């Protein structure tokens, strides 16, 4: 097995969080590892809404923080959220300085849109619904031009290297069919979310929570894994992943209706702009009742669809549907994982030498339900902070243990897991379905012991079964009430080696 000594951060993941970290790690030599070419297979490239930030004269970071806390249903951490929203304008300006072509108003300022549960219009967009790809394209160009960054676009994380007291000292990387041990003073996990664990998802199907699973196996704390956000308006045209109909459409006045044309959420002008969990359950229930669910943008957008929302328009037209003339069939799809590897605003986890940022991390800014378009802000703002913190880490010569490589799931087993997660750990949950899902995971585990998607799915499902209440994105039909006091779910491996436990 080849061993490489790298004197700088090793970043796993090529999305907005990972590339922001890489740029800010300068001038420290930085290695970025991703299993697919940059701009492919990462959720941030698919984001339609934009970057939420207090950019208008009638807005402010404190108001943004208050809206974030309200959406998060009691589990948002105040200090880290204030740090995020305070960085909002600077982060958008930094992205713009790299070439992100944000939409501008007549005075040259950032044009902003209203999205659900925001009290102000504060979402900076690009080309109507093309923010993610445009922003990430600007970062990719900067990364390719940066002399301190090397990128491996054909490499996969297979394990974390640790010394005898548990400090992370590098990672085991598979490249061209060969295993390479990369020793580094800091490993940054920016591996994305877990939407691919669900059969109905708006994220790349390759995102299976494997970064979270490896961090858990190494001994890191996992925070609130049960909280999965389901986007209420995934376009239901039989595609996997499901195309997304951005929330900005409802911000422009599009309404959710059933097959008879009845409004799903009532006649109030802002009824369809409630928190995503509320809207997702209404869409789910209409479909379960046989009434169907559709997003009607004919009056609100109409003929302007091609230029105002080109990505949604193109997705509809490819499916043989003209949204200017016909309501769009929609269904809830797994969209964002609020839980993940417990980390602070600088990406530090409970394991020395290990950082986590972006969707694989749980920093406390999303709580039980992410506020729309806060994810791109967190990825860039905390990505920058994480890059600086990781660059300051110092390595050391210590013996490391090479981890056992987990088996991959067979395609049929992965299909079974994804259907199980969507059917039993989806928008509406109960003890019967969650117990059934755990039994399926047990059966699949016997066939592929330690497979990382199964580890991630078990964390989400076990936490959902343990939380006997409904809160934010987690809805229990058998426990529909919300407890008066909010509590986090925290998981640690119960069989950690004594040396690691002693070091903590």
Secondary structure as GFF3:
##gff-version 3
##sequence-region A 1 504
A	DSSP	beta_strand	2	12	.	.	.	ID=ss1
A	DSSP	alpha_helix	16	24	.	.	.	ID=ss2
A	DSSP	beta_strand	30	33	.	.	.	ID=ss3
A	DSSP	alpha_helix	43	46	.	.	.	ID=ss4
A	DSSP	beta_strand	51	52	.	.	.	ID=ss5
A	DSSP	alpha_helix	61	71	.	.	.	ID=ss6
A	DSSP	alpha_helix	78	86	.	.	.	ID=ss7
A	DSSP	alpha_helix	88	97	.	.	.	ID=ss8
A	DSSP	beta_strand	112	113	.	.	.	ID=ss9
A	DSSP	beta_strand	123	124	.	.	.	ID=ss10
A	DSSP	alpha_helix	131	145	.	.	.	ID=ss11
A	DSSP	beta_strand	149	152	.	.	.	ID=ss12
A	DSSP	beta_strand	155	162	.	.	.	ID=ss13
A	DSSP	beta_strand	168	175	.	.	.	ID=ss14
A	DSSP	beta_strand	178	189	.	.	.	ID=ss15
A	DSSP	three_ten_helix	195	197	.	.	.	ID=ss16
A	DSSP	alpha_helix	210	218	.	.	.	ID=ss17
A	DSSP	beta_strand	222	223	.	.	.	ID=ss18
A	DSSP	beta_strand	228	235	.	.	.	ID=ss19
A	DSSP	alpha_helix	248	251	.	.	.	ID=ss20
A	DSSP	beta_strand	255	257	.	.	.	ID=ss21
A	DSSP	three_ten_helix	271	273	.	.	.	ID=ss22
A	DSSP	alpha_helix	276	288	.	.	.	ID=ss23
A	DSSP	beta_strand	294	296	.	.	.	ID=ss24
A	DSSP	three_ten_helix	302	304	.	.	.	ID=ss25
A	DSSP	alpha_helix	305	308	.	.	.	ID=ss26
A	DSSP	alpha_helix	310	318	.	.	.	ID=ss27
A	DSSP	beta_strand	328	337	.	.	.	ID=ss28
A	DSSP	beta_strand	340	342	.	.	.	ID=ss29
A	DSSP	beta_strand	354	356	.	.	.	ID=ss30
A	DSSP	three_ten_helix	358	360	.	.	.	ID=ss31
A	DSSP	beta_strand	361	362	.	.	.	ID=ss32
A	DSSP	alpha_helix	374	391	.	.	.	ID=ss33
A	DSSP	alpha_helix	411	424	.	.	.	ID=ss34
A	DSSP	alpha_helix	431	447	.	.	.	ID=ss35
A	DSSP	alpha_helix	452	466	.	.	.	ID=ss36
A	DSSP	beta_strand	490	491	.	.	.	ID=ss37
A	DSSP	alpha_helix	498	503	.	.	.	ID=ss38
###
